[in-house]
Amino acid sequence: MKKLFYYIFILGGILLVSCKKDITNLNINPNLPSTVSSASLFSNATVNLADAMASTNVNTNNFRLFAQYWTETIYRDETRYNLNGRSISDRWWATFYRDVIKDLTEASKVVSKETLNLSAATIKNRQAINDMLIVYSYYTLITSFGDVPYTDALNIDLLQPKYDKAADIFTKISATLDASLSALDESANGYGSADFILGGDIAGWKRFGNSLKMRMGMLVADVDPATASTMILAAAPNVITDNSENIKMNYLSSPPNTNPVWEDLIQSGRHDFVAANTIIDIMKPLNDPRIPLYFDPAITAGRGYIGQKPGVGATFNDYSAPSATLSATQFPHTFFSYSEMEFFKAEAIERGINVGGTAEGHYNNAIDASIEEWGGTAAQALIYRTQPAVKYTTATGTYKQKIGLQSWLALYNRGYDAWTQWRRLDYPTLVIPSGAFFSDGETPAVIKRLTYPVVEQNLNKANYTAAAAAVGGDLKTQKLWFDKF
Protein backbone atom coordinates (compact mmCIF):
# COMPACT_ATOMS: atom_id res chain seq x y z
CA MET A 1 0.00 0.00 0.00
CA LYS A 2 2.84 2.37 0.85
CA LYS A 3 4.49 1.62 -2.49
CA LEU A 4 1.18 2.08 -4.31
CA PHE A 5 0.65 5.41 -2.56
CA TYR A 6 4.19 6.46 -3.45
CA TYR A 7 3.72 5.64 -7.14
CA ILE A 8 0.37 7.42 -7.21
CA PHE A 9 1.98 10.50 -5.59
CA ILE A 10 4.83 10.52 -8.12
CA LEU A 11 2.44 10.03 -11.03
CA GLY A 12 0.24 12.82 -9.74
CA GLY A 13 3.23 15.13 -9.51
CA ILE A 14 4.22 14.30 -13.07
CA LEU A 15 0.68 14.93 -14.25
CA LEU A 16 0.53 18.25 -12.41
CA VAL A 17 3.79 19.38 -13.97
CA SER A 18 2.72 18.28 -17.43
CA CYS A 19 -0.71 19.88 -17.02
CA LYS A 20 0.84 23.12 -15.87
CA LYS A 21 3.16 23.07 -18.88
CA ASP A 22 0.27 22.41 -21.23
CA ILE A 23 -1.75 25.26 -19.71
CA THR A 24 1.15 27.65 -20.22
CA ASN A 25 1.39 26.60 -23.85
CA LEU A 26 -2.32 27.09 -24.30
CA ASN A 27 -1.98 30.65 -23.01
CA ILE A 28 0.44 31.56 -25.79
CA ASN A 29 -1.30 33.06 -28.81
CA PRO A 30 0.70 31.98 -31.87
CA ASN A 31 -0.83 34.87 -33.83
CA LEU A 32 0.26 37.51 -31.31
CA PRO A 33 4.01 38.22 -31.28
CA SER A 34 5.65 38.68 -27.90
CA THR A 35 7.66 41.59 -29.30
CA VAL A 36 6.75 44.24 -31.87
CA SER A 37 9.26 45.45 -34.44
CA SER A 38 10.52 49.01 -34.48
CA ALA A 39 9.08 49.38 -37.97
CA SER A 40 5.56 48.47 -36.79
CA LEU A 41 5.75 50.86 -33.86
CA PHE A 42 7.02 53.64 -36.12
CA SER A 43 4.32 53.10 -38.74
CA ASN A 44 1.63 53.13 -36.09
CA ALA A 45 2.95 56.34 -34.56
CA THR A 46 3.16 58.16 -37.89
CA VAL A 47 -0.37 57.18 -38.90
CA ASN A 48 -1.67 58.29 -35.50
CA LEU A 49 0.19 61.59 -35.82
CA ALA A 50 -1.00 62.35 -39.35
CA ASP A 51 -4.56 61.33 -38.58
CA ALA A 52 -4.66 63.58 -35.52
CA MET A 53 -3.40 66.58 -37.48
CA ALA A 54 -5.65 65.91 -40.48
CA SER A 55 -8.83 64.90 -38.66
CA THR A 56 -12.05 66.90 -38.65
CA ASN A 57 -13.43 64.87 -35.73
CA VAL A 58 -14.82 67.35 -33.20
CA ASN A 59 -13.77 65.07 -30.35
CA THR A 60 -10.13 65.76 -31.14
CA ASN A 61 -9.31 68.34 -33.80
CA ASN A 62 -11.26 71.60 -33.97
CA PHE A 63 -8.52 73.84 -35.27
CA ARG A 64 -10.19 74.54 -38.62
CA LEU A 65 -13.00 76.00 -36.51
CA PHE A 66 -10.62 77.99 -34.29
CA ALA A 67 -8.83 79.38 -37.37
CA GLN A 68 -12.27 80.26 -38.79
CA TYR A 69 -11.98 78.39 -42.04
CA TRP A 70 -15.13 76.45 -41.16
CA THR A 71 -18.07 76.74 -38.81
CA GLU A 72 -20.59 74.16 -37.65
CA THR A 73 -24.15 73.81 -38.89
CA ILE A 74 -26.27 72.45 -36.02
CA TYR A 75 -24.05 71.33 -33.14
CA ARG A 76 -21.95 74.43 -32.51
CA ASP A 77 -20.32 73.82 -29.14
CA GLU A 78 -16.84 73.32 -30.57
CA THR A 79 -16.95 76.46 -32.71
CA ARG A 80 -18.00 78.22 -29.51
CA TYR A 81 -14.98 76.92 -27.56
CA ASN A 82 -16.71 74.32 -25.39
CA LEU A 83 -13.65 72.16 -24.77
CA ASN A 84 -15.05 70.04 -21.95
CA GLY A 85 -18.26 68.76 -23.50
CA ARG A 86 -16.37 66.21 -25.58
CA SER A 87 -13.17 66.07 -23.50
CA ILE A 88 -11.31 67.64 -26.43
CA SER A 89 -8.20 68.56 -24.45
CA ASP A 90 -8.00 65.09 -22.90
CA ARG A 91 -8.12 63.41 -26.30
CA TRP A 92 -5.55 65.73 -27.90
CA TRP A 93 -3.19 65.23 -24.93
CA ALA A 94 -3.59 61.43 -24.98
CA THR A 95 -3.07 61.21 -28.73
CA PHE A 96 0.40 62.70 -28.50
CA TYR A 97 1.61 61.15 -25.26
CA ARG A 98 0.06 57.70 -25.65
CA ASP A 99 -0.35 57.14 -29.39
CA VAL A 100 2.67 58.95 -30.81
CA ILE A 101 5.44 59.73 -28.30
CA LYS A 102 5.10 56.41 -26.45
CA ASP A 103 5.23 54.35 -29.66
CA LEU A 104 8.22 56.28 -30.98
CA THR A 105 10.06 55.94 -27.65
CA GLU A 106 9.45 52.19 -27.69
CA ALA A 107 10.53 52.01 -31.34
CA SER A 108 13.90 53.49 -30.38
CA LYS A 109 14.31 50.94 -27.59
CA VAL A 110 13.35 48.03 -29.81
CA VAL A 111 15.51 49.05 -32.77
CA SER A 112 18.63 49.11 -30.58
CA LYS A 113 18.17 45.34 -30.19
CA GLU A 114 17.58 44.57 -33.88
CA THR A 115 21.29 44.24 -34.59
CA LEU A 116 20.95 40.88 -36.36
CA ASN A 117 18.82 42.36 -39.12
CA LEU A 118 19.90 45.99 -39.29
CA SER A 119 23.22 47.77 -39.68
CA ALA A 120 24.42 50.17 -37.01
CA ALA A 121 23.90 53.08 -39.41
CA THR A 122 20.31 52.06 -40.12
CA ILE A 123 19.58 51.76 -36.41
CA LYS A 124 21.04 55.22 -35.89
CA ASN A 125 18.90 56.65 -38.70
CA ARG A 126 15.75 55.10 -37.27
CA GLN A 127 16.42 56.51 -33.83
CA ALA A 128 17.10 59.95 -35.29
CA ILE A 129 13.82 59.89 -37.22
CA ASN A 130 11.96 58.76 -34.10
CA ASP A 131 13.47 61.65 -32.17
CA MET A 132 12.45 64.15 -34.86
CA LEU A 133 8.84 63.09 -34.61
CA ILE A 134 8.99 63.21 -30.82
CA VAL A 135 10.26 66.79 -31.15
CA TYR A 136 7.36 67.54 -33.51
CA SER A 137 4.95 66.10 -30.95
CA TYR A 138 6.31 68.06 -27.99
CA TYR A 139 6.36 71.21 -30.11
CA THR A 140 2.64 70.62 -30.71
CA LEU A 141 1.94 70.00 -27.03
CA ILE A 142 3.73 73.12 -25.79
CA THR A 143 2.04 75.26 -28.43
CA SER A 144 -1.33 73.75 -27.49
CA PHE A 145 -1.17 73.91 -23.69
CA GLY A 146 2.00 75.68 -22.56
CA ASP A 147 3.82 73.90 -19.71
CA VAL A 148 3.45 70.10 -19.91
CA PRO A 149 5.16 67.00 -18.47
CA TYR A 150 8.47 66.33 -20.20
CA THR A 151 11.18 65.16 -17.78
CA ASP A 152 8.76 62.85 -15.97
CA ALA A 153 6.64 61.97 -18.99
CA LEU A 154 6.19 58.26 -19.82
CA ASN A 155 7.68 57.16 -16.50
CA ILE A 156 5.18 54.53 -15.36
CA ASP A 157 6.47 54.78 -11.82
CA LEU A 158 5.44 58.43 -11.63
CA LEU A 159 1.68 58.60 -11.79
CA GLN A 160 1.71 62.31 -11.04
CA PRO A 161 4.40 63.78 -13.31
CA LYS A 162 5.56 67.33 -12.77
CA TYR A 163 5.20 69.89 -15.54
CA ASP A 164 8.23 71.44 -17.22
CA LYS A 165 8.29 75.04 -18.40
CA ALA A 166 7.35 75.25 -22.06
CA ALA A 167 10.35 77.47 -22.84
CA ASP A 168 12.67 74.92 -21.19
CA ILE A 169 11.11 72.09 -23.19
CA PHE A 170 11.58 74.15 -26.33
CA THR A 171 15.31 74.48 -25.58
CA LYS A 172 15.67 70.75 -24.94
CA ILE A 173 13.78 69.59 -28.01
CA SER A 174 15.72 72.07 -30.15
CA ALA A 175 18.93 70.37 -29.02
CA THR A 176 17.40 66.96 -29.72
CA LEU A 177 16.45 68.10 -33.21
CA ASP A 178 20.00 69.27 -33.90
CA ALA A 179 21.39 65.95 -32.70
CA SER A 180 18.95 64.05 -34.90
CA LEU A 181 19.91 66.06 -37.98
CA SER A 182 23.59 65.42 -37.30
CA ALA A 183 22.97 61.70 -36.86
CA LEU A 184 21.20 61.11 -40.18
CA ASP A 185 23.31 59.25 -42.74
CA GLU A 186 22.06 59.38 -46.33
CA SER A 187 24.23 56.41 -47.30
CA ALA A 188 22.26 54.14 -44.95
CA ASN A 189 18.64 53.01 -44.87
CA GLY A 190 15.86 54.18 -42.61
CA TYR A 191 12.44 52.62 -42.21
CA GLY A 192 12.02 51.76 -45.89
CA SER A 193 8.48 50.73 -46.84
CA ALA A 194 7.34 51.13 -43.22
CA ASP A 195 7.88 54.87 -43.64
CA PHE A 196 4.51 56.12 -44.93
CA ILE A 197 5.63 59.75 -44.94
CA LEU A 198 8.88 59.74 -46.92
CA GLY A 199 9.31 56.14 -48.04
CA GLY A 200 12.67 55.75 -46.34
CA ASP A 201 14.18 58.83 -48.00
CA ILE A 202 16.83 60.07 -45.55
CA ALA A 203 17.42 63.26 -47.53
CA GLY A 204 13.69 63.88 -47.17
CA TRP A 205 13.95 63.44 -43.41
CA LYS A 206 16.74 66.03 -43.37
CA ARG A 207 14.34 68.44 -45.09
CA PHE A 208 11.66 67.48 -42.56
CA GLY A 209 14.00 68.25 -39.65
CA ASN A 210 15.21 71.54 -41.09
CA SER A 211 11.68 72.64 -41.99
CA LEU A 212 10.63 71.88 -38.41
CA LYS A 213 13.65 73.85 -37.19
CA MET A 214 12.64 76.78 -39.39
CA ARG A 215 9.10 76.70 -37.99
CA MET A 216 10.36 76.43 -34.41
CA GLY A 217 12.80 79.30 -34.92
CA MET A 218 10.05 81.54 -36.21
CA LEU A 219 7.81 80.55 -33.29
CA VAL A 220 10.12 82.35 -30.82
CA ALA A 221 11.06 85.29 -33.05
CA ASP A 222 9.21 87.80 -30.86
CA VAL A 223 10.37 86.49 -27.48
CA ASP A 224 13.91 85.29 -28.24
CA PRO A 225 15.20 86.96 -31.42
CA ALA A 226 18.75 85.66 -30.98
CA THR A 227 17.69 82.01 -30.77
CA ALA A 228 15.26 82.53 -33.63
CA SER A 229 17.98 84.00 -35.84
CA THR A 230 20.41 81.16 -35.12
CA MET A 231 17.83 78.48 -35.86
CA ILE A 232 16.47 80.14 -38.98
CA LEU A 233 19.89 80.84 -40.51
CA ALA A 234 20.95 77.22 -39.94
CA ALA A 235 17.72 75.76 -41.31
CA ALA A 236 16.93 78.05 -44.26
CA PRO A 237 19.39 76.59 -46.82
CA ASN A 238 18.15 73.07 -46.11
CA VAL A 239 14.36 73.35 -46.10
CA ILE A 240 11.87 72.43 -48.82
CA THR A 241 12.71 74.24 -52.04
CA ASP A 242 9.75 73.46 -54.32
CA ASN A 243 6.33 71.79 -54.24
CA SER A 244 7.77 68.44 -55.31
CA GLU A 245 9.47 68.24 -51.91
CA ASN A 246 6.37 68.94 -49.83
CA ILE A 247 6.24 66.51 -46.91
CA LYS A 248 2.95 64.65 -46.69
CA MET A 249 1.17 61.60 -45.39
CA ASN A 250 -0.20 60.04 -48.57
CA TYR A 251 -3.44 58.22 -47.89
CA LEU A 252 -4.84 55.25 -49.80
CA SER A 253 -7.96 54.85 -51.91
CA SER A 254 -9.70 52.35 -49.65
CA PRO A 255 -10.09 51.91 -45.86
CA PRO A 256 -8.61 51.70 -43.33
CA ASN A 257 -5.80 54.05 -44.39
CA THR A 258 -7.87 56.74 -46.06
CA ASN A 259 -7.94 60.52 -45.68
CA PRO A 260 -9.57 61.32 -42.30
CA VAL A 261 -11.48 64.21 -43.92
CA TRP A 262 -13.13 61.74 -46.28
CA GLU A 263 -13.91 59.44 -43.36
CA ASP A 264 -15.43 62.25 -41.31
CA LEU A 265 -17.37 64.03 -44.04
CA ILE A 266 -18.13 61.56 -46.82
CA GLN A 267 -17.98 58.04 -45.43
CA SER A 268 -19.96 59.08 -42.36
CA GLY A 269 -22.46 61.02 -44.49
CA ARG A 270 -22.44 63.99 -42.13
CA HIS A 271 -23.15 67.61 -42.99
CA ASP A 272 -21.59 69.22 -39.93
CA PHE A 273 -19.42 71.92 -41.48
CA VAL A 274 -19.73 74.85 -43.87
CA ALA A 275 -17.39 77.68 -44.75
CA ALA A 276 -16.95 80.48 -42.23
CA ASN A 277 -17.68 83.88 -43.66
CA THR A 278 -14.27 84.99 -42.35
CA ILE A 279 -12.42 83.24 -45.16
CA ILE A 280 -15.03 83.56 -47.92
CA ASP A 281 -15.37 87.31 -47.38
CA ILE A 282 -11.60 87.69 -47.78
CA MET A 283 -11.17 85.42 -50.80
CA LYS A 284 -14.08 86.61 -52.94
CA PRO A 285 -13.09 90.30 -53.28
CA LEU A 286 -9.57 89.17 -54.20
CA ASN A 287 -10.87 86.78 -56.89
CA ASP A 288 -8.77 84.10 -55.23
CA PRO A 289 -8.41 81.17 -57.67
CA ARG A 290 -8.33 78.74 -54.72
CA ILE A 291 -11.99 79.29 -53.76
CA PRO A 292 -13.32 76.43 -55.95
CA LEU A 293 -10.45 74.23 -54.71
CA TYR A 294 -11.18 75.00 -51.05
CA PHE A 295 -14.99 75.02 -51.17
CA ASP A 296 -17.98 73.84 -53.19
CA PRO A 297 -20.69 76.38 -54.06
CA ALA A 298 -23.82 76.30 -51.92
CA ILE A 299 -26.27 73.65 -53.11
CA THR A 300 -29.12 76.15 -52.98
CA ALA A 301 -29.24 77.77 -56.40
CA GLY A 302 -27.96 81.29 -56.80
CA ARG A 303 -26.00 81.54 -53.55
CA GLY A 304 -22.58 80.62 -54.95
CA TYR A 305 -19.68 80.80 -52.54
CA ILE A 306 -20.99 81.96 -49.19
CA GLY A 307 -19.96 81.49 -45.59
CA GLN A 308 -21.77 81.71 -42.26
CA LYS A 309 -20.71 83.69 -39.20
CA PRO A 310 -18.82 81.47 -36.72
CA GLY A 311 -21.12 80.14 -34.04
CA VAL A 312 -24.37 80.93 -35.86
CA GLY A 313 -26.54 78.01 -37.02
CA ALA A 314 -26.51 77.15 -40.71
CA THR A 315 -28.62 75.12 -43.10
CA PHE A 316 -26.06 72.99 -44.91
CA ASN A 317 -27.46 73.52 -48.41
CA ASP A 318 -27.42 77.30 -48.06
CA TYR A 319 -23.67 77.66 -47.54
CA SER A 320 -20.44 76.54 -49.17
CA ALA A 321 -19.13 73.21 -47.92
CA PRO A 322 -15.54 71.90 -47.83
CA SER A 323 -14.64 70.94 -51.37
CA ALA A 324 -14.70 67.54 -52.99
CA THR A 325 -10.95 68.06 -53.59
CA LEU A 326 -9.95 67.87 -49.95
CA SER A 327 -12.65 65.28 -49.20
CA ALA A 328 -11.17 62.73 -51.61
CA THR A 329 -10.09 59.38 -50.16
CA GLN A 330 -6.43 59.88 -51.10
CA PHE A 331 -6.07 63.59 -50.38
CA PRO A 332 -2.86 63.86 -48.31
CA HIS A 333 -2.14 65.59 -45.05
CA THR A 334 0.71 68.08 -45.42
CA PHE A 335 3.23 68.40 -42.61
CA PHE A 336 5.45 70.99 -44.34
CA SER A 337 5.14 72.84 -47.64
CA TYR A 338 7.29 74.98 -49.88
CA SER A 339 4.75 77.79 -49.54
CA GLU A 340 5.10 77.78 -45.74
CA MET A 341 8.90 77.90 -45.95
CA GLU A 342 8.82 80.84 -48.37
CA PHE A 343 6.51 82.83 -46.11
CA PHE A 344 8.94 82.16 -43.25
CA LYS A 345 11.82 83.43 -45.36
CA ALA A 346 9.90 86.58 -46.28
CA GLU A 347 9.23 87.18 -42.60
CA ALA A 348 12.86 86.46 -41.70
CA ILE A 349 14.06 89.13 -44.14
CA GLU A 350 11.66 91.64 -42.58
CA ARG A 351 13.06 90.75 -39.15
CA GLY A 352 16.60 91.42 -40.31
CA ILE A 353 17.61 87.77 -40.64
CA ASN A 354 19.53 87.43 -43.90
CA VAL A 355 18.34 84.18 -45.47
CA GLY A 356 18.98 85.51 -48.98
CA GLY A 357 16.64 87.08 -51.50
CA THR A 358 14.02 89.70 -50.73
CA ALA A 359 10.86 89.66 -48.65
CA GLU A 360 8.79 90.42 -51.75
CA GLY A 361 10.43 87.65 -53.74
CA HIS A 362 9.80 85.02 -51.09
CA TYR A 363 6.25 86.32 -50.58
CA ASN A 364 5.56 85.93 -54.30
CA ASN A 365 7.07 82.46 -54.36
CA ALA A 366 4.90 81.44 -51.42
CA ILE A 367 1.66 82.58 -53.05
CA ASP A 368 2.57 80.94 -56.37
CA ALA A 369 3.46 77.70 -54.60
CA SER A 370 0.20 77.60 -52.67
CA ILE A 371 -2.00 78.18 -55.71
CA GLU A 372 -0.11 75.60 -57.78
CA GLU A 373 -0.07 73.11 -54.90
CA TRP A 374 -3.86 73.18 -54.86
CA GLY A 375 -4.13 72.73 -58.63
CA GLY A 376 -4.16 76.30 -59.87
CA THR A 377 -1.89 77.59 -62.63
CA ALA A 378 1.12 79.88 -62.68
CA ALA A 379 -0.89 82.34 -64.79
CA GLN A 380 -3.65 82.43 -62.16
CA ALA A 381 -1.08 82.96 -59.43
CA LEU A 382 0.50 85.88 -61.29
CA ILE A 383 -2.85 87.62 -61.86
CA TYR A 384 -3.79 87.11 -58.21
CA ARG A 385 -0.62 88.40 -56.60
CA THR A 386 -0.19 91.44 -58.85
CA GLN A 387 -3.50 92.91 -57.70
CA PRO A 388 -2.84 96.05 -55.63
CA ALA A 389 -4.61 94.49 -52.61
CA VAL A 390 -2.26 91.48 -52.70
CA LYS A 391 0.96 92.85 -54.18
CA TYR A 392 3.59 93.10 -51.48
CA THR A 393 4.52 96.73 -52.16
CA THR A 394 0.94 98.00 -52.28
CA ALA A 395 -1.11 95.75 -50.00
CA THR A 396 -2.41 97.36 -46.83
CA GLY A 397 -0.59 97.02 -43.53
CA THR A 398 2.68 95.91 -42.00
CA TYR A 399 4.65 92.86 -43.05
CA LYS A 400 2.88 90.94 -40.27
CA GLN A 401 -0.49 91.85 -41.76
CA LYS A 402 0.50 90.97 -45.33
CA ILE A 403 2.31 87.74 -44.52
CA GLY A 404 -0.18 86.85 -41.81
CA LEU A 405 -3.14 87.12 -44.17
CA GLN A 406 -1.60 85.34 -47.14
CA SER A 407 -0.01 82.55 -45.08
CA TRP A 408 -3.37 81.98 -43.34
CA LEU A 409 -5.01 81.59 -46.74
CA ALA A 410 -2.26 79.22 -47.87
CA LEU A 411 -2.50 77.07 -44.73
CA TYR A 412 -6.16 76.22 -45.36
CA ASN A 413 -7.01 72.66 -44.29
CA ARG A 414 -4.00 72.69 -41.93
CA GLY A 415 -5.99 74.04 -39.03
CA TYR A 416 -3.41 73.61 -36.28
CA ASP A 417 -0.58 75.21 -38.23
CA ALA A 418 -2.85 78.09 -39.27
CA TRP A 419 -4.03 78.67 -35.69
CA THR A 420 -0.44 78.77 -34.44
CA GLN A 421 0.62 81.12 -37.23
CA TRP A 422 -2.33 83.39 -36.41
CA ARG A 423 -1.38 83.45 -32.73
CA ARG A 424 2.13 84.61 -33.70
CA LEU A 425 1.20 87.27 -36.25
CA ASP A 426 -2.35 88.22 -35.18
CA TYR A 427 -3.63 88.50 -38.74
CA PRO A 428 -6.13 88.29 -40.28
CA THR A 429 -8.63 89.65 -37.78
CA LEU A 430 -10.72 86.80 -36.35
CA VAL A 431 -13.99 87.36 -34.49
CA ILE A 432 -15.34 85.91 -31.26
CA PRO A 433 -17.90 83.28 -32.32
CA SER A 434 -21.53 83.93 -31.55
CA GLY A 435 -22.47 82.30 -28.23
CA ALA A 436 -18.86 81.53 -27.30
CA PHE A 437 -18.24 79.75 -23.97
CA PHE A 438 -16.08 81.60 -21.44
CA SER A 439 -15.23 80.64 -17.87
CA ASP A 440 -15.23 82.89 -14.83
CA GLY A 441 -12.21 85.15 -15.06
CA GLU A 442 -11.96 84.92 -18.85
CA THR A 443 -12.18 88.12 -20.84
CA PRO A 444 -13.98 87.20 -24.09
CA ALA A 445 -11.45 86.75 -26.89
CA VAL A 446 -10.55 84.38 -29.70
CA ILE A 447 -9.15 81.13 -28.28
CA LYS A 448 -5.38 81.20 -27.63
CA ARG A 449 -4.71 77.78 -26.05
CA LEU A 450 -6.29 74.51 -25.00
CA THR A 451 -7.12 74.18 -21.34
CA TYR A 452 -5.50 71.29 -19.47
CA PRO A 453 -7.22 67.88 -19.56
CA VAL A 454 -9.84 67.19 -16.92
CA VAL A 455 -8.04 63.95 -16.05
CA GLU A 456 -4.97 65.98 -15.09
CA GLN A 457 -7.08 68.28 -12.95
CA ASN A 458 -8.48 65.26 -11.10
CA LEU A 459 -5.54 62.85 -10.88
CA ASN A 460 -2.52 65.17 -10.92
CA LYS A 461 -4.02 68.09 -9.09
CA ALA A 462 -0.98 69.57 -7.34
CA ASN A 463 1.13 69.63 -10.50
CA TYR A 464 -1.83 70.82 -12.55
CA THR A 465 -2.48 73.69 -10.16
CA ALA A 466 1.16 74.78 -10.28
CA ALA A 467 1.24 74.59 -14.07
CA ALA A 468 -2.02 76.52 -14.45
CA ALA A 469 -0.65 79.29 -12.26
CA ALA A 470 2.65 79.33 -14.16
CA VAL A 471 1.01 79.86 -17.55
CA GLY A 472 -1.15 82.69 -16.22
CA GLY A 473 -4.27 80.66 -15.50
CA ASP A 474 -5.81 77.63 -17.13
CA LEU A 475 -7.83 79.81 -19.47
CA LYS A 476 -8.39 79.33 -23.19
CA THR A 477 -7.93 83.07 -23.74
CA GLN A 478 -4.51 83.13 -22.03
CA LYS A 479 -1.62 83.76 -24.41
CA LEU A 480 1.22 81.26 -24.32
CA TRP A 481 4.87 82.11 -23.79
CA PHE A 482 5.70 82.62 -27.48
CA ASP A 483 2.69 84.87 -28.15
CA LYS A 484 4.16 88.23 -27.10
CA PHE A 485 1.95 90.69 -28.99
KAJORA-V672124 format. One record per pair of residues at least 12 apart in sequence whose C-alpha atoms are under 7 Angstrom apart, sorted by the first residue. I is the first residue (numbers start at 1). J is the second residue. D is the distance in Angstrom with one decimal. If there is no record, write none. Layout:
i:j:d
I:J:D
I:J:D
//
This chain:
i:j:d
37:110:6.7
38:107:4.3
38:108:6.9
38:110:5.5
38:111:5.3
39:191:6.3
39:194:5.8
41:103:5.5
41:104:6.6
41:107:5.5
42:103:6.7
42:104:5.9
42:107:6.1
43:194:5.8
43:195:6.3
43:196:6.9
45:99:6.2
45:100:4.6
45:103:5.8
45:104:6.4
48:99:6.4
48:100:6.4
49:100:6.2
50:249:6.5
50:333:6.6
51:260:6.2
54:260:6.3
54:261:7.0
54:333:5.8
55:260:5.2
55:261:5.9
56:261:5.9
56:264:6.3
57:264:6.5
58:78:6.8
59:86:5.5
59:87:6.9
59:88:5.3
60:88:5.2
60:91:5.7
60:92:5.6
62:78:6.8
63:415:4.5
63:416:5.2
63:419:6.6
64:413:6.8
64:415:4.3
65:79:5.5
66:79:6.7
66:419:6.8
66:447:6.9
67:415:6.3
67:418:6.4
67:419:5.1
68:276:5.8
68:278:6.2
68:310:7.0
69:275:6.1
69:276:5.4
69:278:7.0
69:279:5.8
70:273:6.2
70:274:5.6
70:275:4.4
70:276:4.5
71:273:5.7
71:274:5.7
71:275:6.1
71:276:5.2
71:310:5.2
71:311:6.6
72:272:5.5
72:273:4.6
72:274:6.3
73:272:5.4
73:273:5.7
73:274:6.7
73:313:5.2
73:314:4.5
73:315:6.3
73:316:6.4
74:272:6.9
74:313:5.7
74:314:6.6
76:311:6.0
79:310:6.7
79:311:5.7
79:433:6.9
80:311:5.8
80:433:5.8
80:435:6.2
80:436:4.1
80:437:5.8
81:436:6.0
81:437:5.6
82:437:5.8
89:450:6.3
89:451:6.5
89:452:6.3
89:453:5.0
90:453:4.4
90:454:6.6
90:455:6.9
96:137:6.2
101:134:5.6
101:137:6.9
102:154:7.0
104:130:5.5
104:134:7.0
108:127:5.2
108:130:6.7
111:123:6.1
121:188:5.9
122:188:5.6
122:189:5.1
122:190:5.5
124:183:6.8
125:183:6.7
125:184:5.2
125:185:6.5
125:190:5.5
126:190:5.4
126:191:6.4
128:180:4.5
128:183:6.3
128:184:6.5
131:180:6.6
132:177:5.9
132:180:6.5
132:209:6.5
135:173:5.5
135:177:6.7
142:166:5.6
144:449:5.4
144:450:5.6
145:449:5.7
145:450:5.3
145:451:6.4
145:452:6.6
146:166:5.4
146:471:6.6
146:480:5.9
147:163:6.0
147:164:5.6
147:165:4.8
147:166:4.4
147:467:6.2
147:471:6.9
148:163:4.7
148:164:5.6
148:166:6.8
149:161:6.1
149:162:5.7
149:163:4.1
149:164:5.5
150:163:6.7
150:164:5.9
151:164:7.0
160:460:5.1
162:463:5.5
163:463:6.5
163:467:6.3
177:209:6.9
181:206:6.3
181:209:6.5
186:202:5.3
186:203:6.2
190:202:6.7
196:249:6.4
197:248:5.8
197:249:4.9
197:250:6.9
207:238:6.1
207:239:5.0
207:240:6.0
210:235:4.9
210:238:6.0
210:239:5.4
211:235:6.8
211:239:5.0
211:240:6.8
211:336:6.9
213:231:6.4
213:235:6.1
214:231:6.5
214:232:5.1
214:235:5.5
214:236:6.6
217:231:5.2
217:232:5.5
219:424:7.0
219:482:6.5
220:482:5.6
222:484:6.3
223:482:6.1
223:484:6.5
229:353:6.1
233:355:6.2
236:355:6.4
240:337:6.8
240:338:5.3
240:341:6.9
241:338:5.9
242:338:5.3
243:337:6.8
243:338:5.5
243:369:6.6
243:373:6.6
246:336:5.9
246:337:4.6
246:338:6.1
247:334:5.9
247:335:5.6
247:336:5.2
247:337:6.5
248:332:6.1
248:333:5.4
248:334:4.3
248:335:5.5
249:332:5.5
249:333:5.2
249:334:6.5
250:330:6.7
250:332:4.7
250:333:6.8
251:330:4.7
251:331:6.5
251:332:5.7
252:329:6.7
252:330:5.1
253:329:5.3
253:330:5.3
258:329:5.4
258:330:6.1
259:329:5.1
259:330:5.7
259:331:5.9
259:332:6.6
261:327:5.5
262:327:4.6
262:328:5.8
262:329:5.5
271:316:6.4
273:321:6.6
274:307:6.9
274:316:6.7
274:319:6.1
274:320:5.6
274:321:4.4
274:322:6.5
275:307:4.7
275:308:6.5
275:319:6.9
275:320:5.5
275:321:5.8
275:322:6.8
276:307:4.6
276:308:5.0
276:309:5.8
276:310:5.9
277:306:6.7
277:307:3.8
277:308:4.8
277:309:5.4
280:306:6.3
280:307:5.8
288:384:6.5
289:376:6.8
289:380:6.7
290:371:6.4
293:323:6.3
293:325:6.3
293:374:6.7
294:322:6.2
294:323:5.3
295:320:6.0
295:321:5.6
295:322:4.6
295:323:4.1
296:320:5.4
296:321:5.4
296:322:6.2
296:323:4.8
297:320:4.9
298:317:5.8
298:318:5.4
298:319:4.6
298:320:4.4
298:321:6.9
299:317:4.8
299:318:6.3
300:317:5.5
300:318:5.3
305:320:5.5
306:319:5.3
306:320:5.5
307:319:5.7
307:320:6.1
310:433:4.9
310:434:6.3
311:433:4.8
311:434:4.6
311:435:6.3
312:434:6.0
338:369:6.7
339:366:4.1
339:367:6.7
339:369:5.2
339:370:5.5
340:366:6.8
342:362:5.1
342:363:6.4
342:365:6.4
342:366:5.0
343:362:6.4
343:363:5.7
343:366:5.7
343:403:6.7
343:407:6.6
345:362:6.3
346:358:6.8
346:359:4.0
346:360:6.8
346:362:5.1
346:363:5.6
347:359:6.7
360:392:5.9
367:381:7.0
368:381:5.2
370:410:5.6
400:425:5.7
401:427:5.5
401:428:6.8
404:422:6.8
404:425:5.8
404:427:4.9
404:428:6.3
405:427:5.6
405:428:5.0
423:448:6.9
423:483:6.3
424:483:5.6
431:446:6.6
432:445:5.9
432:446:5.3
442:475:6.6
442:477:6.6
445:477:6.0
446:477:6.6
447:476:5.5
447:477:5.1
448:476:5.7
448:477:5.0
448:478:6.0
448:479:5.6
449:476:4.9
449:477:6.6
449:478:6.7
449:479:6.9
450:476:5.6
451:474:5.6
451:475:6.0
451:476:5.6
452:474:6.8
//
